[in-house]
């Protein structure tokens, strides 16, 4: 089984990158791949609970995040530095994520068979 690492770096709205990466994660999960879903940079905003993009006339990207567990995606990580730099905390998250350092993320990337970043 290959290890696929997905790096969510984009804010949830303003482009289709967050939705596209989530679709890639769910598609890969159907094929029972080992998946590491890592949120960093502005991607940490994707994990925030209580999002309401109605004013943007956009769909709520975070609404599908609770389904990750149903797809067997249980390795969800969060760059702690990215979270703290944006004045956010883990108690604001919609789903649980393991916090990690930039060094931890670098190691996960190095040990991955494939890396996708959006």
C-alpha positions as CSV (number, residue, x, y, z in Angstrom):
1,X,0.0,0.0,0.0
2,X,1.4,3.4,-1.0
3,X,1.4,6.4,1.3
4,X,-0.2,9.4,-0.3
5,X,0.3,12.8,1.4
6,X,-2.1,15.6,0.7
7,X,-1.0,19.1,1.7
8,X,-4.0,21.5,2.1
9,X,-2.4,25.0,1.9
10,X,-5.3,27.1,0.5
11,X,-8.0,28.9,2.3
12,X,-11.4,27.2,1.9
13,X,-12.9,29.9,-0.3
14,X,-11.7,32.2,-3.0
15,X,-10.6,29.4,-5.3
16,X,-11.5,25.8,-6.0
17,X,-8.2,24.4,-4.6
18,X,-9.6,23.3,-1.2
19,X,-12.5,21.5,-2.7
20,X,-10.3,19.9,-5.4
21,X,-7.9,18.5,-2.9
22,X,-10.7,17.2,-0.7
23,X,-12.1,15.4,-3.7
24,X,-8.7,13.9,-4.4
25,X,-8.4,12.7,-0.8
26,X,-11.8,11.1,-0.9
27,X,-11.2,9.5,-4.3
28,X,-7.9,8.0,-3.1
29,X,-9.5,6.7,0.1
30,X,-12.0,4.7,-2.0
31,X,-9.0,2.8,-3.3
32,X,-7.8,2.0,0.3
33,X,-4.6,4.0,0.1
34,X,-2.7,5.1,3.2
35,X,-3.6,8.8,3.4
36,X,-2.0,11.6,5.3
37,X,-4.1,14.8,5.1
38,X,-2.0,17.7,6.3
39,X,-3.4,21.2,6.8
40,X,-0.9,24.1,6.8
41,X,-0.5,27.7,5.9
42,X,-4.0,29.2,5.1
43,X,-5.3,25.6,4.7
44,X,-5.8,25.6,8.5
45,X,-8.9,27.8,7.9
46,X,-10.5,24.7,6.2
47,X,-10.8,23.0,9.6
48,X,-12.6,25.8,11.4
49,X,-16.1,24.9,12.7
50,X,-19.1,27.1,12.1
51,X,-18.2,28.3,8.6
52,X,-21.0,30.0,6.7
53,X,-20.0,30.9,3.1
54,X,-23.5,32.0,2.2
55,X,-22.4,35.6,1.7
56,X,-19.8,34.4,-0.8
57,X,-22.4,32.4,-2.7
58,X,-20.1,29.4,-2.1
59,X,-20.7,25.8,-0.9
60,X,-19.4,25.0,2.6
61,X,-16.2,23.0,1.9
62,X,-15.8,22.0,5.5
63,X,-19.2,20.2,5.5
64,X,-17.6,17.2,4.0
65,X,-14.7,16.9,6.5
66,X,-16.6,14.8,9.0
67,X,-17.0,12.2,6.2
68,X,-13.2,11.6,6.2
69,X,-13.6,9.1,9.0
70,X,-16.2,7.1,7.0
71,X,-13.7,6.9,4.1
72,X,-11.0,5.6,6.5
73,X,-9.0,8.8,6.5
74,X,-7.8,8.9,10.1
75,X,-4.4,10.5,9.7
76,X,-5.3,14.2,9.7
77,X,-2.6,16.5,10.8
78,X,-2.3,20.2,11.5
79,X,0.7,22.5,11.4
80,X,0.7,24.0,14.9
81,X,2.8,27.0,13.8
82,X,0.3,27.8,11.0
83,X,-2.6,27.6,13.4
84,X,-0.9,29.8,16.0
85,X,0.3,32.4,13.4
86,X,-3.4,33.0,12.5
87,X,-4.5,33.4,16.1
88,X,-6.4,30.1,16.1
89,X,-6.6,27.2,18.5
90,X,-7.5,23.5,18.3
91,X,-10.7,24.0,20.2
92,X,-12.1,25.9,17.1
93,X,-11.7,22.9,14.8
94,X,-14.6,21.0,13.2
95,X,-12.8,17.6,13.3
96,X,-9.9,16.3,15.4
97,X,-6.4,16.8,13.9
98,X,-3.0,15.8,15.3
99,X,-0.9,18.9,15.7
100,X,2.7,18.6,14.5
101,X,5.8,20.7,13.8
102,X,7.3,21.7,10.4
103,X,9.9,19.1,11.1
104,X,7.3,16.4,11.5
105,X,5.6,17.4,8.3
106,X,9.0,17.4,6.4
107,X,9.5,13.8,7.7
108,X,6.1,12.7,6.6
109,X,6.6,14.2,3.1
110,X,10.0,12.5,2.8
111,X,8.5,9.1,3.7
112,X,5.6,9.4,1.3
113,X,5.3,7.7,-2.0
114,X,3.3,10.6,-3.5
115,X,2.7,14.2,-2.4
116,X,-0.1,16.4,-3.6
117,X,-0.3,20.1,-2.7
118,X,-3.0,22.7,-3.3
